[in-house]
C-alpha cells in the first residue's frame, strides 16, 4: 500500500482507494453484487470505483455506510476544526496576559524576568531597593 500525500496525483489516489476498497470487500467475503446491493449503487459504479476511475462522493458515502465505516467519514472534516494558527495566536495572548499579571503583582525579580521575556525593558533594583527601568543597549551605566 502506498502512503497518500499531497505529492501523489489524484488519479493514483483514486486507484489506491479503489484497491483498498476491493481488498476490504474481499476480506469481508463480499462479491461486487452483494456490496453494490447493500450500498444501493450499481455494480458498474462499484467496478469503476474499484478500478480507480473518477466517481461521485455520494457513491463513496453509500459504500462506507454499507461497510460500517462512518468514523473515517466523520474524521475527514471534523465538526470542531481547530486551526493551528488560531491556536498559536490564542496561546500567545494567554502568555502575554500571564506576563502582564506577573509584572503587575510580582516581586522586582519576577518583574525583571517577565520584562526580559517581553523584550521591551528590564526592571532592576538599585542599591536603595527602588526599582528603576533600563532599556536594552543603554550603556551609560
C-alpha positions in Angstrom: 0.0 0.0 0.0 1.2 3.5 -0.8 1.1 6.4 1.6 -1.3 9.1 0.3 0.4 12.5 0.4 -0.1 15.9 -1.3 2.5 14.9 -3.9 0.6 11.9 -5.2 -1.5 12.7 -8.3 -5.3 12.5 -8.0 -5.6 9.5 -10.4 -3.1 7.5 -8.3 -5.0 8.3 -5.1 -8.3 7.2 -6.7 -6.6 4.0 -7.9 -5.2 3.3 -4.4 -8.5 4.0 -2.7 -10.2 1.7 -5.2 -7.7 -1.0 -4.5 -8.2 -0.7 -0.7 -11.9 -0.9 -1.1 -11.6 -4.0 -3.2 -9.3 -5.6 -0.6 -11.7 -4.7 2.2 -14.7 -6.1 0.2 -12.8 -9.4 -0.3 -11.8 -9.6 3.4 -15.4 -9.3 4.3 -16.2 -12.1 1.8 -18.5 -10.0 -0.3 -18.7 -10.1 -4.0 -19.4 -7.0 -6.1 -23.1 -7.7 -6.5 -23.6 -8.1 -2.7 -21.7 -4.9 -1.8 -23.3 -2.9 -4.6 -26.8 -4.0 -3.4 -26.0 -3.3 0.2 -24.8 0.2 -0.7 -27.7 0.9 -3.1 -25.4 1.6 -6.1 -25.0 -0.2 -9.4 -22.4 -2.9 -9.9 -20.9 -0.9 -12.8 -20.4 2.0 -10.4 -18.7 -0.2 -7.9 -16.4 -1.6 -10.6 -15.4 1.9 -11.7 -14.6 2.8 -8.1 -12.5 -0.3 -7.5 -10.7 0.4 -10.8 -9.8 3.9 -9.6 -11.9 5.7 -12.1 -13.5 9.0 -11.0 -16.7 8.6 -9.1 -19.2 10.7 -7.1 -18.7 11.3 -3.4 -22.2 10.1 -2.8 -21.3 6.6 -4.1 -18.3 6.5 -1.7 -20.5 7.6 1.2 -23.1 4.8 0.4 -20.2 2.3 0.3 -18.7 3.5 3.5 -22.1 3.2 5.2 -22.6 -0.3 3.9 -19.2 -1.3 5.2 -19.9 0.4 8.6 -17.1 2.8 8.2 -18.7 6.1 9.2 -15.9 7.1 11.6 -13.4 7.8 8.8 -16.0 9.9 7.0 -16.6 12.0 10.2 -12.8 12.4 10.5 -12.5 13.9 7.0 -13.8 17.3 8.2 -14.3 17.4 12.0 -17.2 19.5 13.3 -14.8 21.5 15.6 -11.9 22.2 13.3 -9.1 23.9 15.2 -6.7 25.8 13.1 -3.0 25.6 14.2 -2.6 29.3 13.5 -5.6 30.2 15.7 -4.4 28.0 18.5 -0.9 29.7 18.3 -2.5 33.1 18.5 -4.6 32.1 21.4 -1.6 30.7 23.2 0.3 33.9 22.6 -2.4 36.1 24.1 -2.6 33.8 27.2 1.2 34.2 27.6 1.0 38.0 27.3 -1.8 38.1 29.9 0.3 36.0 32.3 3.3 38.2 31.8 1.3 41.3 32.4 -0.1 39.9 35.6 3.4 38.8 36.8 4.7 42.3 36.2 1.8 43.9 38.0 1.8 41.7 41.0 5.3 40.2 41.2 8.4 41.0 43.0 11.2 43.0 41.4 12.9 39.7 40.3 9.6 38.5 38.7 9.2 41.8 37.0 12.7 41.7 35.6 12.2 38.2 34.3 8.8 39.0 32.7 10.1 42.2 31.2 13.1 40.3 29.8 10.7 37.8 28.1 8.7 40.6 26.6 12.0 42.1 25.4 10.9 45.8 25.9 12.6 46.8 29.2 14.3 45.3 32.1 13.3 46.3 35.6 16.2 46.1 38.1 16.8 47.1 41.7 19.0 50.0 42.7 21.1 49.8 45.9 18.3 51.6 47.8 15.7 49.0 46.7 13.9 51.4 44.5 13.1 49.8 41.1 14.4 51.6 38.0 14.0 50.8 34.4 16.9 50.4 32.0 16.5 50.0 28.3 18.4 47.4 26.3 21.5 48.9 24.8 21.7 51.6 27.4 25.5 51.7 28.1 25.6 54.8 30.3 25.8 52.7 33.5 
